[in-house]
């Protein structure tokens, strides 16, 4: 397998899961501005959507989208318990993966746009705050999403919360989120992924 990534982007979530699962995978950095890979390839030929992550499987198939790649990786390494195998517990985990993708990840997106008017950014921050409050409430009941054990949604949430610091979004109103971020960030696989992407010493 090969994971195409950009340092600190949402591709960090599957990168973390690869390390949690102990799966062998090559990494290739993508310049999202030029759409060129570190090897000089046209990234748009690998993923016409133009963004990371893209996971190229050994048979040549290409998977995109964090939530889908997370499910695929979890299913390749069931002993790592990155997602429940079946039943309602699995659906709850998938519910969180999709909530993070559609409500948190995409909720942060507009705030990166320097052309967006401040009034619109304020509205986006307020809506994001409402979504973060939902996650905070869940994490007040259990240390991880969706329960007592670490799983794929926790890695994805960690990555998105990383962006809050860059965007000067204070997590103080949501202390359970801040605690979760610190707890997940201390995991050896997370630290290894950060070092590999040049984001930590």
N, CA, C and O of each residue as an XYZ file, in Angstrom:
804
protein
N       0.847     -1.196      0.000
C       0.000      0.000      0.000
C       0.879      1.240      0.000
O       2.038      1.218      0.415
N       0.288      2.309     -0.477
C       0.965      3.608     -0.416
C      -0.061      4.662     -0.019
O      -1.136      4.757     -0.611
N       0.294      5.459      1.001
C      -0.555      6.558      1.436
C       0.021      7.866      0.933
O       1.168      8.203      1.227
N      -0.770      8.596      0.178
C      -0.402      9.942     -0.250
C      -0.940     10.911      0.799
O      -2.118     10.878      1.157
N      -0.048     11.775      1.282
C      -0.391     12.636      2.413
C       0.198     14.024      2.236
O       1.070     14.247      1.396
N      -0.294     14.947      3.041
C       0.302     16.266      3.193
C       0.437     16.492      4.693
O      -0.511     16.229      5.433
N       1.574     16.965      5.161
C       1.798     17.050      6.608
C       0.702     17.812      7.346
O       0.379     18.953      7.014
N       0.142     17.151      8.354
C      -0.859     17.792      9.199
C      -2.253     17.864      8.616
O      -3.188     18.270      9.306
N      -2.416     17.477      7.350
C      -3.743     17.474      6.730
C      -4.548     16.300      7.290
O      -4.062     15.558      8.144
N      -5.764     16.140      6.811
C      -6.613     15.056      7.324
C      -6.026     13.683      7.040
O      -6.420     12.702      7.670
N      -5.091     13.597      6.102
C      -4.402     12.334      5.827
C      -3.613     11.841      7.031
O      -3.221     10.675      7.077
N      -3.377     12.715      8.007
C      -2.701     12.283      9.229
C      -3.526     11.224      9.959
O      -2.952     10.360     10.622
N      -4.845     11.266      9.857
C      -5.686     10.288     10.570
C      -5.434      8.866     10.071
O      -5.142      7.999     10.894
N      -5.530      8.574      8.766
C      -5.185      7.216      8.338
C      -3.721      6.871      8.563
O      -3.391      5.708      8.796
N      -2.839      7.860      8.496
C      -1.427      7.605      8.797
C      -1.298      7.074     10.226
O      -0.575      6.108     10.469
N      -1.998      7.704     11.167
C      -1.982      7.234     12.555
C      -2.532      5.815     12.633
O      -1.954      4.965     13.311
N      -3.637      5.549     11.950
C      -4.253      4.225     12.017
C      -3.352      3.153     11.423
O      -3.316      2.029     11.925
N      -2.631      3.481     10.372
C      -1.661      2.528      9.815
C      -0.654      2.107     10.875
O      -0.317      0.929     10.991
N      -0.179      3.073     11.644
C       0.801      2.774     12.688
C       0.157      2.043     13.866
O       0.770      1.149     14.449
N      -1.059      2.414     14.216
C      -1.763      1.705     15.285
C      -1.952      0.232     14.907
O      -1.831     -0.655     15.752
N      -2.248     -0.014     13.635
C      -2.545     -1.366     13.163
C      -1.289     -2.171     12.844
O      -1.353     -3.391     12.697
N      -0.144     -1.491     12.738
C       1.080     -2.183     12.368
C       1.095     -2.650     10.927
O       1.738     -3.650     10.608
N       0.396     -1.942     10.051
C       0.328     -2.308      8.640
C       1.481     -1.682      7.867
O       1.824     -0.519      8.082
N       2.069     -2.451      6.976
C       3.153     -1.943      6.130
C       2.571     -1.040      5.053
O       1.609     -1.402      4.375
N       3.164      0.138      4.905
C       2.654      1.095      3.919
C       3.739      2.105      3.595
O       4.410      2.618      4.491
N       3.907      2.385      2.319
C       4.802      3.464      1.906
C       4.066      4.790      2.042
O       2.840      4.847      1.940
N       4.824      5.848      2.273
C       4.265      7.187      2.376
C       4.822      8.045      1.261
O       6.010      7.967      0.948
N       3.974      8.864      0.656
C       4.470      9.834     -0.330
C       3.775     11.170     -0.117
O       2.548     11.276     -0.107
N       4.607     12.173      0.050
C       4.107     13.516      0.312
C       3.565     14.155     -0.959
O       4.082     13.941     -2.055
N       2.514     14.944     -0.784
C       1.896     15.654     -1.910
C       1.943     17.148     -1.627
O       1.617     17.593     -0.527
N       2.349     17.915     -2.625
C       2.247     19.372     -2.564
C       0.853     19.726     -3.079
O       0.580     19.618     -4.274
N      -0.018     20.145     -2.175
C      -1.398     20.395     -2.563
C      -1.546     21.644     -3.425
O      -2.563     21.820     -4.096
N      -0.540     22.509     -3.410
C      -0.573     23.694     -4.265
C      -0.298     23.352     -5.717
O      -1.016     23.784     -6.618
N       0.756     22.567     -5.934
C       1.145     22.207     -7.298
C       0.508     20.910     -7.782
O       0.534     20.604     -8.975
N      -0.066     20.148     -6.850
C      -0.636     18.827     -7.149
C       0.437     17.870     -7.673
O       0.173     17.027     -8.530
N       1.649     18.021     -7.141
C       2.749     17.123     -7.484
C       3.135     16.300     -6.263
O       3.107     16.790     -5.135
N       3.493     15.046     -6.501
C       3.971     14.209     -5.416
C       5.469     14.426     -5.236
O       6.120     15.056     -6.070
N       6.003     13.903     -4.149
C       7.437     14.043     -3.894
C       8.268     13.404     -5.000
O       9.399     13.822     -5.247
N       7.709     12.385     -5.673
C       8.415     11.726     -6.774
C       8.207     12.435     -8.106
O       8.715     11.985     -9.133
N       7.456     13.553     -8.098
C       7.243     14.322     -9.321
C       6.038     13.887    -10.137
O       5.847     14.357    -11.259
N       5.222     12.993     -9.585
C       4.024     12.555    -10.302
C       2.936     13.625    -10.241
O       2.914     14.475     -9.351
N       2.044     13.552    -11.212
C       0.844     14.389    -11.214
C      -0.167     13.730    -10.279
O      -0.722     12.680    -10.604
N      -0.404     14.339     -9.128
C      -1.289     13.726     -8.138
C      -2.711     13.590     -8.662
O      -3.436     12.686     -8.246
N      -3.120     14.469     -9.564
C      -4.477     14.393    -10.118
C      -4.700     13.111    -10.911
O      -5.845     12.705    -11.115
N      -3.631     12.470    -11.358
C      -3.772     11.183    -12.046
C      -4.005     10.065    -11.035
O      -4.542      9.011    -11.378
N      -3.603     10.296     -9.795
C      -3.821      9.308     -8.728
C      -5.186      9.533     -8.092
O      -5.962      8.596     -7.907
N      -5.466     10.791     -7.760
C      -6.758     11.164     -7.178
C      -7.263     12.419     -7.878
O      -6.827     13.525     -7.557
N      -8.173     12.262     -8.828
C      -8.687     13.423     -9.564
C      -9.363     14.463     -8.676
O      -9.551     15.603     -9.103
N      -9.732     14.094     -7.447
C     -10.323     15.068     -6.532
C      -9.294     16.114     -6.107
O      -9.654     17.229     -5.730
N      -8.019     15.752     -6.168
C      -6.963     16.730     -5.917
C      -6.586     16.936     -4.466
O      -5.796     17.826     -4.152
N      -7.142     16.123     -3.571
C      -6.783     16.297     -2.167
C      -6.414     14.955     -1.538
O      -6.735     13.887     -2.060
N      -5.737     15.048     -0.412
C      -5.357     13.860      0.341
C      -6.436     13.578      1.385
O      -7.221     14.460      1.734
N      -6.466     12.330      1.883
C      -5.583     11.208      1.587
C      -6.030     10.435      0.355
O      -7.190     10.483     -0.056
N      -5.067      9.723     -0.216
C      -5.351      8.701     -1.216
C      -4.524      7.488     -0.818
O      -3.321      7.591     -0.575
N      -5.178      6.354     -0.756
C      -4.505      5.110     -0.390
C      -4.537      4.190     -1.599
O      -5.604      3.764     -2.041
N      -3.355      3.889     -2.130
C      -3.246      2.985     -3.268
C      -3.001      1.584     -2.727
O      -2.015      1.336     -2.034
N      -3.901      0.682     -3.049
C      -3.801     -0.687     -2.563
C      -2.857     -1.502     -3.442
O      -2.502     -1.088     -4.546
N      -2.464     -2.647     -2.945
C      -1.506     -3.477     -3.666
C      -2.042     -3.942     -5.013
O      -1.263     -4.234     -5.920
N      -3.369     -4.015     -5.156
C      -3.947     -4.437     -6.435
C      -4.193     -3.267     -7.381
O      -4.745     -3.450     -8.465
N      -3.779     -2.048     -6.970
C      -3.927     -0.871     -7.821
C      -5.163     -0.049     -7.551
O      -5.263      1.079     -8.035
N      -6.111     -0.576     -6.793
C      -7.282      0.219     -6.429
C      -6.864      1.415     -5.587
O      -5.910      1.341     -4.812
N      -7.587      2.520     -5.748
C      -7.306      3.737     -4.981
C      -8.539      4.068     -4.151
O      -9.649      4.184     -4.671
N      -8.316      4.218     -2.841
C      -9.376      4.663     -1.940
C      -9.108      6.103     -1.527
O      -7.960      6.496     -1.321
N     -10.181      6.887     -1.410
C     -10.073      8.252     -0.907
C     -11.116      8.440      0.191
O     -11.962      7.573      0.411
N     -11.050      9.567      0.870
C     -11.941      9.967      1.962
C     -11.518      9.292      3.273
O     -11.406      8.069      3.361
N     -11.292     10.128      4.274
C     -10.772      9.655      5.555
C     -11.665      8.579      6.164
O     -11.164      7.549      6.616
N     -12.964      8.796      6.184
C     -13.867      7.849      6.838
C     -13.817      6.478      6.174
O     -13.867      5.456      6.859
N     -13.719      6.446      4.857
C     -13.684      5.175      4.127
C     -12.335      4.482      4.326
O     -12.286      3.282      4.593
N     -11.251      5.232      4.196
C      -9.928      4.645      4.387
C      -9.792      4.124      5.815
O      -9.189      3.074      6.036
N     -10.342      4.845      6.776
C     -10.285      4.393      8.170
C     -10.968      3.037      8.335
O     -10.445      2.149      9.008
N     -12.140      2.884      7.716
C     -12.848      1.603      7.793
C     -12.031      0.498      7.138
O     -11.919     -0.603      7.676
N     -11.469      0.794      5.988
C     -10.677     -0.215      5.279
C      -9.493     -0.667      6.137
O      -9.256     -1.867      6.280
N      -8.759      0.276      6.700
C      -7.588     -0.084      7.499
C      -7.980     -0.875      8.742
O      -7.312     -1.841      9.111
N      -9.061     -0.460      9.381
C      -9.528     -1.195     10.562
C      -9.857     -2.639     10.206
O      -9.578     -3.550     10.986
N     -10.443     -2.851      9.048
C     -10.828     -4.201      8.646
C      -9.628     -5.045      8.229
O      -9.712     -6.273      8.228
N      -8.518     -4.412      7.878
C      -7.306     -5.166      7.530
C      -6.569     -5.665      8.768
O      -5.743     -6.573      8.679
N      -6.867     -5.077      9.913
C      -6.144     -5.434     11.142
C      -7.132     -5.544     12.294
O      -7.100     -4.727     13.214
N      -8.008     -6.542     12.256
C      -9.045     -6.636     13.295
C      -8.485     -6.754     14.705
O      -9.141     -6.343     15.662
N      -7.289     -7.306     14.852
C      -6.709     -7.469     16.188
C      -6.364     -6.127     16.830
O      -6.200     -6.047     18.047
N      -6.255     -5.074     16.018
C      -5.941     -3.743     16.561
C      -7.176     -3.067     17.154
O      -7.049     -2.060     17.851
N      -8.362     -3.601     16.890
C      -9.614     -3.091     17.449
C      -9.830     -1.602     17.145
O     -10.212     -0.826     18.021
N      -9.579     -1.224     15.896
C      -9.769      0.168     15.510
C     -11.225      0.485     15.175
O     -11.618      1.651     15.141
N     -12.011     -0.539     14.932
C     -13.468     -0.427     14.798
C     -14.065     -1.730     15.309
O     -13.467     -2.790     15.128
N     -15.231     -1.671     15.943
C     -15.913     -2.916     16.300
C     -16.207     -3.725     15.045
O     -16.429     -3.165     13.971
N     -16.208     -5.040     15.189
C     -16.371     -5.907     14.022
C     -17.771     -5.846     13.430
O     -17.929     -5.920     12.212
N     -18.785     -5.714     14.271
C     -20.157     -5.753     13.754
C     -21.113     -5.201     14.802
O     -20.714     -4.814     15.900
N     -22.388     -5.177     14.428
C     -23.427     -4.804     15.364
C     -23.523     -3.315     15.624
O     -22.908     -2.502     14.934
N     -24.313     -2.973     16.641
C     -24.579     -1.578     16.943
C     -23.320     -0.811     17.316
O     -23.210      0.375     17.005
N     -22.364     -1.466     17.980
C     -21.128     -0.781     18.349
C     -20.396     -0.275     17.101
O     -19.841      0.824     17.107
N     -20.397     -1.077     16.037
C     -19.750     -0.635     14.793
C     -20.501      0.549     14.196
O     -19.887      1.522     13.760
N     -21.825      0.466     14.176
C     -22.598      1.567     13.604
C     -22.391      2.857     14.390
O     -22.362      3.938     13.801
N     -22.250      2.763     15.699
C     -21.989      3.953     16.496
C     -20.623      4.556     16.141
O     -20.484      5.775     16.051
N     -19.636      3.709     15.945
C     -18.313      4.207     15.560
C     -18.366      4.874     14.186
O     -17.767      5.928     13.974
N     -19.084      4.251     13.262
C     -19.221      4.836     11.921
C     -20.013      6.140     11.973
O     -19.748      7.068     11.209
N     -20.973      6.200     12.870
C     -21.739      7.436     13.063
C     -20.796      8.579     13.458
O     -20.909      9.692     12.945
N     -19.872      8.293     14.370
C     -18.915      9.324     14.787
C     -17.942      9.671     13.664
O     -17.629     10.844     13.462
N     -17.462      8.671     12.936
C     -16.571      8.964     11.808
C     -17.240      9.927     10.835
O     -16.621     10.886     10.375
N     -18.490      9.670     10.529
C     -19.196     10.515      9.563
C     -19.550     11.880     10.136
O     -19.542     12.875      9.410
N     -19.854     11.942     11.409
C     -20.118     13.240     12.039
C     -18.866     14.111     12.015
O     -18.939     15.304     11.718
N     -17.727     13.517     12.325
C     -16.478     14.283     12.300
C     -16.193     14.758     10.878
O     -15.773     15.897     10.672
N     -16.420     13.883      9.897
C     -16.143     14.245      8.506
C     -17.037     15.373      8.015
O     -16.559     16.327      7.402
N     -18.328     15.267      8.281
C     -19.280     16.195      7.669
C     -19.550     17.443      8.495
O     -19.855     18.498      7.941
N     -19.440     17.333      9.803
C     -19.801     18.459     10.657
C     -18.593     19.176     11.270
O     -18.600     20.400     11.394
N     -17.565     18.429     11.651
C     -16.389     19.055     12.279
C     -15.345     19.412     11.217
O     -14.951     20.571     11.088
N     -14.904     18.408     10.462
C     -13.902     18.637      9.416
C     -14.382     19.705      8.430
O     -13.685     20.690      8.184
N     -15.557     19.506      7.879
C     -16.071     20.478      6.909
C     -16.476     21.790      7.572
O     -16.528     22.833      6.920
N     -16.762     21.734      8.866
C     -17.076     22.966      9.584
C     -15.869     23.865      9.759
O     -15.998     25.088      9.822
N     -14.697     23.255      9.837
C     -13.457     24.022      9.959
C     -13.058     24.624      8.603
O     -12.445     25.690      8.544
N     -13.410     23.935      7.531
C     -12.962     24.315      6.192
C     -13.065     25.788      5.841
O     -12.079     26.369      5.387
N     -14.228     26.422      6.035
C     -14.354     27.829      5.649
C     -13.396     28.763      6.390
O     -13.061     29.839      5.894
N     -12.964     28.349      7.565
C     -12.114     29.228      8.370
C     -10.698     29.352      7.817
O      -9.949     30.245      8.213
N     -10.329     28.449      6.895
C      -9.008     28.548      6.255
C      -9.005     29.581      5.126
O      -7.943     29.995      4.661
N     -10.188     29.991      4.692
C     -10.306     30.846      3.504
C     -10.039     32.311      3.874
O     -10.864     32.928      4.548
N      -8.898     32.883      3.445
C      -8.597     34.268      3.805
C      -9.537     35.278      3.172
O      -9.627     36.418      3.629
N     -10.246     34.864      2.110
C     -11.165     35.785      1.438
C     -12.546     35.818      2.089
O     -13.379     36.656      1.743
N     -12.783     34.917      3.018
C     -14.111     34.880      3.637
C     -14.297     36.083      4.549
O     -13.418     36.364      5.364
N     -15.417     36.806      4.440
C     -15.667     37.959      5.316
C     -15.710     37.535      6.786
O     -16.113     36.417      7.107
N     -15.296     38.427      7.659
C     -15.252     38.114      9.092
C     -16.628     37.758      9.639
O     -16.737     36.922     10.535
N     -17.671     38.376      9.118
C     -19.021     38.061      9.584
C     -19.369     36.607      9.283
O     -19.958     35.912     10.112
N     -18.999     36.157      8.088
C     -19.257     34.767      7.710
C     -18.409     33.816      8.545
O     -18.869     32.737      8.919
N     -17.180     34.209      8.835
C     -16.327     33.368      9.678
C     -16.898     33.257     11.084
O     -16.834     32.193     11.700
N     -17.452     34.342     11.590
C     -18.045     34.310     12.928
C     -19.215     33.332     12.966
O     -19.381     32.600     13.942
N     -20.016     33.317     11.920
C     -21.128     32.371     11.848
C     -20.618     30.936     11.777
O     -21.167     30.039     12.417
N     -19.560     30.729     10.990
C     -18.978     29.390     10.868
C     -18.403     28.926     12.205
O     -18.535     27.757     12.568
N     -17.764     29.846     12.940
C     -17.218     29.496     14.259
C     -18.336     29.135     15.235
O     -18.195     28.203     16.028
N     -19.439     29.866     15.178
C     -20.563     29.583     16.079
C     -21.150     28.204     15.786
O     -21.439     27.435     16.702
N     -21.321     27.904     14.513
C     -21.857     26.591     14.136
C     -20.888     25.485     14.540
O     -21.304     24.447     15.055
N     -19.596     25.708     14.305
C     -18.592     24.727     14.704
C     -18.633     24.509     16.213
O     -18.520     23.377     16.684
N     -18.795     25.598     16.973
C     -18.883     25.489     18.423
C     -20.032     24.602     18.865
O     -19.902     23.835     19.818
N     -21.153     24.708     18.177
C     -22.305     23.857     18.500
C     -21.966     22.387     18.280
O     -22.360     21.527     19.067
N     -21.236     22.108     17.211
C     -20.859     20.724     16.903
C     -19.813     20.212     17.901
O     -19.875     19.064     18.341
N     -18.858     21.071     18.251
C     -17.847     20.666     19.233
C     -18.485     20.390     20.589
O     -18.032     19.508     21.319
N     -19.525     21.129     20.931
C     -20.218     20.906     22.198
C     -20.850     19.518     22.233
O     -20.896     18.890     23.291
N     -21.335     19.035     21.104
C     -21.925     17.691     21.032
C     -20.862     16.637     21.316
O     -21.101     15.691     22.067
N     -19.689     16.804     20.713
C     -18.601     15.842     20.937
C     -18.112     15.935     22.378
O     -17.839     14.918     23.015
N     -18.004     17.158     22.888
C     -17.565     17.347     24.271
C     -18.501     16.614     25.242
O     -18.040     15.977     26.189
N     -19.808     16.705     25.004
C     -20.772     16.033     25.876
C     -20.570     14.520     25.851
O     -20.660     13.859     26.886
N     -20.296     13.972     24.658
C     -20.052     12.528     24.561
C     -18.789     12.140     25.321
O     -18.742     11.092     25.966
N     -17.768     12.987     25.244
C     -16.491     12.677     25.901
C     -16.539     12.932     27.404
O     -15.623     12.536     28.124
N     -17.573     13.575     27.876
C     -17.770     13.677     29.322
C     -18.303     12.368     29.890
O     -18.165     12.100     31.083
N     -18.914     11.553     29.030
C     -19.481     10.269     29.453
C     -18.512      9.113     29.291
O     -18.632      8.107     29.990
N     -17.545      9.237     28.374
C     -16.592      8.163     28.100
C     -15.304      8.793     27.578
O     -15.345      9.871     26.986
N     -14.164      8.139     27.787
C     -12.897      8.760     27.396
C     -12.645      8.802     25.892
O     -11.811      9.577     25.424
N     -13.358      7.975     25.135
C     -13.137      7.907     23.691
C     -14.482      7.867     22.965
O     -15.537      7.716     23.582
N     -14.416      8.007     21.637
C     -15.598      7.880     20.789
C     -15.591      6.495     20.149
O     -14.591      6.121     19.535
N     -16.651      5.736     20.268
C     -17.904      6.067     20.938
C     -18.028      5.482     22.342
O     -19.144      5.318     22.835
N     -16.916      5.165     22.996
C     -17.033      4.555     24.319
C     -15.719      4.469     25.060
O     -14.888      5.371     24.960
N     -15.520      3.393     25.804
C     -14.356      3.320     26.688
C     -13.037      3.036     25.986
O     -11.975      3.288     26.556
N     -13.077      2.513     24.750
C     -11.838      2.098     24.074
C     -11.524      3.004     22.886
O     -12.424      3.430     22.162
N     -10.247      3.290     22.697
C      -9.753      4.074     21.562
C     -10.108      3.369     20.256
O     -10.014      2.145     20.154
N     -10.521      4.162     19.249
C     -10.820      3.587     17.937
C     -10.616      4.648     16.851
O     -10.177      5.765     17.126
N     -10.941      4.274     15.622
C     -10.664      5.135     14.472
C     -11.233      6.547     14.599
O     -10.538      7.492     14.226
N     -12.456      6.752     15.104
C     -12.952      8.124     15.218
C     -12.081      9.015     16.098
O     -12.032     10.228     15.896
N     -11.399      8.426     17.066
C     -10.555      9.222     17.957
C      -9.352      9.799     17.221
O      -8.946     10.932     17.478
N      -8.781      9.015     16.304
C      -7.653      9.515     15.514
C      -8.084     10.672     14.621
O      -7.368     11.666     14.493
N      -9.250     10.542     14.007
C      -9.761     11.581     13.114
C     -10.060     12.848     13.908
O      -9.713     13.949     13.481
N     -10.703     12.691     15.062
C     -11.009     13.857     15.889
C      -9.732     14.546     16.324
O      -9.664     15.775     16.315
N      -8.723     13.786     16.703
C      -7.439     14.366     17.116
C      -6.884     15.284     16.026
O      -6.452     16.402     16.306
N      -6.899     14.807     14.799
C      -6.330     15.583     13.687
C      -7.105     16.880     13.485
O      -6.505     17.941     13.315
N      -8.424     16.803     13.503
C      -9.227     18.007     13.288
C      -9.035     18.999     14.435
O      -9.003     20.210     14.213
N      -8.909     18.490     15.652
C      -8.675     19.389     16.788
C      -7.300     20.051     16.704
O      -7.109     21.149     17.226
N      -6.345     19.393     16.054
C      -5.038     20.033     15.837
C      -5.199     21.365     15.110
O      -4.501     22.335     15.407
N      -6.113     21.398     14.170
C      -6.307     22.606     13.364
C      -6.860     23.758     14.197
O      -6.650     24.927     13.871
N      -7.564     23.422     15.268
C      -8.148     24.481     16.095
C      -7.060     25.408     16.633
O      -7.253     26.622     16.691
N      -5.931     24.848     17.022
C      -4.830     25.676     17.496
C      -4.326     26.627     16.430
O      -4.047     27.794     16.707
N      -4.208     26.122     15.202
C      -3.726     26.957     14.099
C      -4.715     28.069     13.766
O      -4.325     29.147     13.316
N      -5.994     27.796     13.993
C      -7.044     28.769     13.676
C      -7.442     29.619     14.880
O      -8.391     30.401     14.828
N      -6.687     29.440     15.968
C      -6.942     30.199     17.206
C      -8.361     29.965     17.739
O      -9.037     30.889     18.191
N      -8.782     28.718     17.672
C     -10.038     28.304     18.294
C      -9.687     27.720     19.655
O      -9.074     26.656     19.740
N     -10.069     28.402     20.697
C      -9.754     27.997     22.059
C     -10.666     26.847     22.481
O     -11.889     26.964     22.406
N     -10.074     25.736     22.924
C     -10.861     24.589     23.353
C     -11.293     24.687     24.812
O     -11.934     23.770     25.326
N     -10.956     25.776     25.481
C     -11.297     25.915     26.908
C     -12.778     25.712     27.208
O     -13.101     25.134     28.246
N     -13.699     26.163     26.342
C     -15.120     25.920     26.649
C     -15.503     24.441     26.623
O     -16.575     24.071     27.102
N     -14.638     23.596     26.068
C     -14.938     22.178     25.923
C     -13.792     21.360     26.530
O     -13.006     20.763     25.794
N     -13.690     21.328     27.855
C     -12.534     20.693     28.498
C     -12.389     19.209     28.186
O     -11.270     18.699     28.156
N     -13.488     18.508     27.956
C     -13.373     17.086     27.618
C     -12.699     16.900     26.261
O     -11.992     15.916     26.046
N     -12.916     17.846     25.349
C     -12.230     17.811     24.050
C     -10.735     18.017     24.228
O      -9.925     17.307     23.632
N     -10.378     18.994     25.051
C      -8.960     19.273     25.292
C      -8.288     18.067     25.933
O      -7.162     17.722     25.576
N      -8.967     17.424     26.877
C      -8.408     16.229     27.527
C      -8.238     15.090     26.524
O      -7.222     14.395     26.531
N      -9.230     14.904     25.671
C      -9.166     13.866     24.642
C      -7.990     14.123     23.702
O      -7.244     13.204     23.365
N      -7.833     15.360     23.289
C      -6.748     15.710     22.375
C      -5.392     15.376     22.986
O      -4.518     14.829     22.314
N      -5.222     15.707     24.258
C      -3.952     15.405     24.939
C      -3.768     13.900     25.096
O      -2.664     13.389     24.910
N      -4.828     13.193     25.432
C      -4.750     11.744     25.658
C      -4.380     11.015     24.366
O      -3.500     10.154     24.366
N      -5.043     11.354     23.280
C      -4.751     10.705     22.003
C      -3.367     11.124     21.505
O      -2.623     10.307     20.963
N      -3.030     12.392     21.691
C      -1.737     12.883     21.221
C      -0.553     12.222     21.894
O       0.552     12.236     21.350
N      -0.757     11.648     23.053
C       0.335     10.982     23.772
C       0.560      9.547     23.308
O       1.540      8.922     23.713
N      -0.308      9.022     22.485
C      -0.157      7.629     22.039
C       1.097      7.477     21.177
O       1.391      8.350     20.360
N       1.836      6.385     21.349
C       3.070      6.193     20.570
C       2.856      6.250     19.058
O       3.685      6.811     18.341
N       1.760      5.680     18.566
C       1.523      5.698     17.122
C       1.290      7.112     16.622
O       1.710      7.459     15.518
N       0.628      7.924     17.421
C       0.378      9.316     17.041
C       1.690     10.079     17.005
O       1.954     10.826     16.062
N       2.505      9.895     18.018
C       3.799     10.573     18.058
C       4.679     10.137     16.892
O       5.379     10.961     16.304
N       4.651      8.860     16.555
C       5.447      8.367     15.428
C       4.983      8.971     14.113
O       5.807      9.331     13.273
N       3.666      9.086     13.925
C       3.144      9.687     12.695
C       3.515     11.159     12.606
O       3.874     11.647     11.535
N       3.430     11.870     13.728
C       3.806     13.285     13.737
C       5.275     13.460     13.376
O       5.628     14.355     12.607
N       6.130     12.606     13.930
C       7.565     12.703     13.606
C       7.804     12.405     12.143
O       8.593     13.090     11.491
N       7.133     11.388     11.615
C       7.330     11.005     10.223
C       6.903     12.114      9.267
O       7.454     12.236      8.173
N       5.924     12.924      9.672
C       5.454     14.028      8.819
C       6.178     15.339      9.118
O       5.836     16.382      8.559
N       7.175     15.287      9.997
C       7.944     16.481     10.318
C       7.209     17.464     11.208
O       7.503     18.660     11.196
N       6.244     16.959     11.987
C       5.414     17.819     12.819
C       5.807     17.766     14.286
O       5.257     18.501     15.106
N       6.748     16.908     14.619
C       7.221     16.791     16.001
C       8.662     16.324     15.971
O       9.115     15.725     14.996
N       9.371     16.602     17.044
C      10.773     16.185     17.167
C      10.847     14.681     17.399
O      11.940     14.130     17.530
